[in-house]
Amino acid sequence: MRTIVLLHILFTSALLPRDHDLSISVKGTFTTSTRLTYNIERKNTYSEERTIASNFGYGADVRWNILWDRFYLGLSGEKVSGMDKRSVLYAQYSYLAVPYEEGFEITAVELSGYYIVPLSSEKLKFYLGGGLGTYDGTRSFSIAGVQAETVSSASYMGIHVMTGVEYRLHPLIGFRFEIKFRDPHFDVTSKFEQTTALFQGRRIPLPQTENVTKVNLFGVNYMGGIAVTL
């Protein structure tokens, strides 16, 4: 009963029109690195790893003041993607360089709390925050232009912490910059439906076993955006 009453108070106080600032922002993001670990289901096999650098994303969030003037509650959504393009040498064809492409796209939905640091002013606000998130995504993988099919994908829940600053050009408009630390990952099972790919007149054999790959967005996340206060 006490839990229901507390939730009612929190919800009601968040919706009172004169008791909170409601802000909506759009943002661009940059994540320093993403690690892909292959064959994670094979416990007795060495798991090869590869890192994709420079992962870009975009998103939006909503924040509102709740309970007291230094605490905000926020809900954000973000899409992040990265791509790695290279060539694989096939020794049986005199070390023919065959194009190999691999990438990912991850969707993040995060619930966060933000604390405004006391040294802040009306124009310049510093904040600390953290919360929970759910992460889901896909992995793209092709050899010689032939795309592997996704058999299954498992999502992940995790925590995050961040620090940021907001500069208000106007009481209604401001710029935000944020640094976020998190370790989301998801597992994707992929398999080629074709047995070979045709490249430069050669039949390139394609792997036929299912591969479970862990996509781990472990790099530091930088965000810049524009916030509008309603």
GIWO-V38192 format. One record per residue. N is the residue number from 0. SS is DSSP state (~ for helix, > for strand, _ for the rest). PHI is phi in whole degrees, 0 to 359 (none if undefined). PSI is psi in degrees with one decimal (999 if undefined). Layout:
# GIWO-V38192
{{N:SS:PHI:PSI} {N:SS:PHI:PSI}}
This chain:
# GIWO-V38192
{{0:_:none:-41.9} {1:~:297:-37.9} {2:~:297:-41.6} {3:~:296:-41.8} {4:~:296:-42.8} {5:~:297:-44.7} {6:~:298:-37.5} {7:~:296:-42.3} {8:~:296:-45.0} {9:~:299:-45.7} {10:~:294:-42.7} {11:~:294:-42.9} {12:~:293:-30.4} {13:~:289:-24.4} {14:~:262:-9.4} {15:_:295:122.1} {16:_:297:-29.0} {17:_:261:-3.4} {18:_:256:6.5} {19:_:204:155.2} {20:_:266:131.1} {21:>:250:123.1} {22:>:234:144.5} {23:>:236:133.3} {24:>:227:152.7} {25:>:244:147.2} {26:>:213:154.1} {27:>:248:145.9} {28:>:229:155.7} {29:>:222:124.8} {30:>:247:130.5} {31:>:294:-33.8} {32:>:197:151.7} {33:>:228:133.0} {34:>:255:131.7} {35:>:250:124.4} {36:>:245:125.5} {37:_:261:157.1} {38:_:53:43.8} {39:_:289:-16.0} {40:_:278:-11.9} {41:_:263:96.5} {42:_:293:-28.8} {43:_:263:10.4} {44:_:245:140.6} {45:_:297:128.9} {46:_:267:112.3} {47:_:289:145.8} {48:>:234:151.7} {49:>:217:146.0} {50:>:245:132.2} {51:>:255:120.4} {52:>:265:164.7} {53:>:57:71.8} {54:>:258:122.5} {55:>:253:153.3} {56:>:206:179.9} {57:>:208:161.3} {58:>:181:-166.8} {59:>:206:156.6} {60:>:213:161.6} {61:>:234:132.8} {62:>:228:143.3} {63:>:218:146.5} {64:>:285:133.1} {65:_:217:138.1} {66:_:72:-56.1} {67:_:214:165.1} {68:_:291:-15.0} {69:_:260:1.3} {70:>:242:130.6} {71:>:236:147.0} {72:>:247:136.0} {73:>:222:153.8} {74:>:231:126.4} {75:>:230:153.6} {76:>:231:143.0} {77:>:209:143.2} {78:>:242:131.7} {79:>:232:137.2} {80:>:220:156.0} {81:>:209:156.6} {82:>:217:140.2} {83:>:236:123.1} {84:>:240:129.7} {85:>:203:-172.7} {86:>:236:146.7} {87:>:246:131.5} {88:>:272:128.2} {89:>:257:108.5} {90:~:297:-32.9} {91:~:292:-14.4} {92:~:243:44.0} {93:_:56:42.8} {94:_:58:48.6} {95:>:293:130.0} {96:>:274:110.9} {97:>:256:129.7} {98:>:295:138.0} {99:>:226:124.0} {100:>:234:137.4} {101:>:215:136.3} {102:>:205:-178.3} {103:>:208:162.6} {104:>:219:129.8} {105:>:236:139.2} {106:>:250:124.6} {107:>:244:132.1} {108:>:237:119.1} {109:>:232:137.7} {110:>:253:123.1} {111:>:228:151.9} {112:>:249:142.4} {113:>:233:131.7} {114:>:248:123.6} {115:>:279:119.8} {116:_:294:137.9} {117:_:304:-29.1} {118:_:287:1.6} {119:_:290:159.5} {120:_:236:-178.8} {121:_:296:-33.9} {122:_:274:-36.2} {123:>:236:115.2} {124:>:242:126.8} {125:>:257:141.0} {126:>:216:156.0} {127:>:240:151.5} {128:>:198:176.3} {129:>:182:171.2} {130:>:171:-158.2} {131:>:244:153.4} {132:>:214:157.9} {133:>:241:138.9} {134:>:228:129.2} {135:>:221:149.4} {136:>:194:-179.4} {137:>:229:156.6} {138:>:237:130.6} {139:>:254:141.5} {140:>:206:121.3} {141:>:219:148.4} {142:>:233:124.9} {143:_:55:35.0} {144:_:85:-4.3} {145:>:265:124.6} {146:>:269:134.0} {147:_:285:147.8} {148:>:267:144.5} {149:>:276:121.0} {150:>:276:-44.8} {151:>:201:161.9} {152:>:214:131.6} {153:>:249:129.0} {154:_:276:176.5} {155:>:214:147.8} {156:>:243:143.2} {157:>:202:-179.2} {158:>:251:164.7} {159:>:210:154.1} {160:>:228:152.8} {161:>:206:166.2} {162:>:221:148.1} {163:>:201:174.5} {164:>:218:143.1} {165:>:233:128.3} {166:>:248:124.0} {167:>:264:114.5} {168:>:287:-28.5} {169:>:209:154.6} {170:_:306:-23.0} {171:_:256:-14.7} {172:>:227:136.5} {173:>:208:168.2} {174:>:251:142.7} {175:>:237:142.7} {176:>:227:135.1} {177:>:217:145.4} {178:>:240:126.6} {179:>:235:140.5} {180:>:243:127.8} {181:>:202:170.0} {182:_:219:52.9} {183:>:285:149.7} {184:>:209:162.8} {185:>:210:155.5} {186:>:253:135.3} {187:>:233:130.9} {188:>:258:124.2} {189:>:234:155.2} {190:>:202:141.7} {191:_:279:132.2} {192:_:278:-30.3} {193:_:273:153.0} {194:_:270:-26.5} {195:>:219:163.5} {196:>:232:141.0} {197:>:269:122.5} {198:>:216:119.4} {199:_:51:43.3} {200:_:77:4.1} {201:>:250:147.1} {202:>:267:110.3} {203:>:267:119.3} {204:>:293:139.7} {205:_:250:145.0} {206:_:301:141.2} {207:_:247:-2.5} {208:_:268:149.8} {209:_:291:139.7} {210:>:237:126.3} {211:>:260:118.0} {212:>:244:133.8} {213:>:265:123.3} {214:>:258:115.6} {215:>:239:108.4} {216:>:274:73.8} {217:_:265:-6.0} {218:_:285:169.0} {219:_:289:137.7} {220:>:255:121.9} {221:>:252:137.3} {222:>:229:138.7} {223:>:227:136.9} {224:>:199:176.6} {225:>:245:130.1} {226:>:245:136.9} {227:>:242:125.9} {228:>:264:129.2} {229:_:260:999}}
